[in-house]
Amino acid sequence: MSFRETNQRVLIPLAQGLMIFGIVALCQPWVEVLHRYGITLTLIGLVGFMVTTKIPAPPRKEGME
């Protein structure tokens, strides 16, 4: 698996998940550590998403659709 395929299949969904987890961590009132670092997690996920979406998708092979 090439880096571009890994980026499309793993890194982009991981960055999206980290953004969502950061928002959920920020909104929950039970665990103070998660609440404290919710903005940081969201920002790390946002920056990761912005970087990973700049990497182009792998070229499609002929005959595969």
C-alpha positions in Angstrom: 0.0 0.0 0.0 1.5 3.4 -1.0 1.6 6.5 1.1 -1.3 8.0 -0.9 -3.5 5.0 -0.3 -2.6 5.0 3.4 -3.4 8.7 3.5 -6.8 8.2 1.9 -7.8 5.1 4.0 -6.2 5.8 7.4 -4.9 9.3 7.9 -7.9 11.4 6.7 -10.5 9.4 8.7 -8.1 9.5 11.7 -8.0 13.3 11.5 -11.7 13.5 11.2 -12.2 11.2 14.1 -9.8 13.3 16.3 -11.8 16.4 15.5 -15.1 14.8 16.4 -13.5 13.3 19.6 -12.2 16.8 20.5 -15.6 18.3 20.2 -17.2 15.6 22.2 -14.5 15.9 24.9 -15.1 19.6 25.1 -18.8 19.2 25.5 -18.8 16.5 28.2 -18.6 17.7 31.9 -17.6 14.5 33.6 -13.9 14.0 32.9 -11.9 17.2 33.5 -8.8 16.1 31.6 -10.8 15.6 28.4 -12.7 18.8 28.9 -9.4 20.7 29.4 -7.7 19.3 26.3 -10.8 19.3 24.0 -9.8 22.4 22.1 -6.3 21.1 21.7 -7.5 17.8 20.3 -9.9 19.6 17.9 -7.1 21.9 16.7 -4.7 19.0 16.2 -7.3 17.1 14.2 -8.1 20.2 12.1 -4.5 20.8 11.2 -4.0 17.1 10.5 -7.1 17.2 8.2 -5.9 20.3 6.4 -2.5 18.7 5.7 -3.8 15.3 4.7 -6.4 16.6 2.3 -3.6 18.4 0.4 -2.0 15.1 -0.6 -3.6 14.0 -3.9 -5.4 10.7 -4.2 -3.6 7.8 -5.9 -4.2 7.6 -9.6 -6.9 5.1 -10.7 -5.8 2.1 -12.6 -7.3 1.4 -16.0 -10.2 -1.1 -15.8 -11.1 -0.4 -12.2 -14.1 1.8 -11.5 
